[in-house]
């Protein structure tokens, strides 16, 4: 089987999604301890959902998540699960003084093997901005 493909009982797949989302009002609240907790929470939820994280970058005012997916999960279900779980846990741990942690909006793009390298390079270039 080609590299990058996963085999399930009844399918072979290569599903990569690039998600980008922001805190409410694009407030730069994802720093230091918050970013560390967020990374831990995203990794835990991805593991629970059966996703492998190819790349994760947390900036003070937005998050890039590039997982390889499970064909049984739609992109909106993935972001819904990740945002709900992280928001609930981070709001219990930190005081953000925001009506909700995340905006309802997000960006998602599907990516095949050809563009995966490009997306990873883009996310890597975002680190430190």
Buried (B, 14 or more C-beta within 10 A) or exposed (E): EEEEEBEEEEEEBBBBBBBBBBBBEEBEBBEEEBBEBBBEBBEEBBEEBEBEBBBBBBBBBBBBBBBBBBEEBEBEEBBEBBBEBBBEBBEEEBEBEBEEBBBEEBEBEEBEEEBBEEBBEBBEEBEEE
